[in-house]
Amino acid sequence: MSLHCLVGHHKPQPSVASNQGFHFSNCRCCGRNLVRSGKKWRRVPKGFRVVWRSPAEIAERRGSRSA
């Protein structure tokens, strides 16, 4: 973990997933899940978790519920 992470300045990966106005990524240094809803990246709050799924997995799950 870098000094940046210890003081809360995480560096997101270039790949970013978006959902309902929130952007999600992982920190390049420490690997923690990050969320951005404004200008600043923050760690995902305690009690919450990010479920990483591809768009195909999401469509498949939605299709199985409607059947």
N, C-alpha and C positions, 0 to 999 in steps of 0.2 A: 504494500500500500504506500502510495506516495504522500508527501507532505500536503499536497493539494487536497487529497481526499480527507486527510485528518482535520483540515479546517473547513471542509464542506464545499470545496471547489472541484467537483468531479468533472471529468472530461468524457462526454458521451462518444460512443462508437459512431462512425459515419452512417450506419444503417439505423433508420428511425422508423418505428411503427406508429401510426396515428389512429385514434379512435375517439370520436365525439369531442373533438377539440383538444384532447390531451395527446401528447407525444411521449413515446416510450423508447428507451434505449438502455444499454449497459455501459458502465464506466469502463474506459480503456485501461485504467490502472488497477482498480480493485475488483471489478466485475459485478458490483452491486447494480440492482435494477434502479433506473432513474425515471422520473416523470417530469414533464414540462407543460405547464398550462399558461405560462406567460413568457417572460424573457429568460428566466433562470431555471436551470436543471436542478432538481432536488431528489434526494433519496425517496423511495416509495415509503409512505408513512407506516408506522408499526400497526399491525393488525390487517394490513392489506398485502396482496401479492399480485404479481403480474403473471398471467397465464399466456405463454407464447404459443400462438397457433397460426398456421398459414391460412390465407383466405380460402383455400380449397377445403381445409378441415372445418372451417366455420360453415361453409355452404353445405358440406356433407351432414353436419350436425343439425342444421336447420331443416334440411330435406328429410332426415329421419324422424324429426318431431312432427312434421305435417302428415306423415304417412299413417 
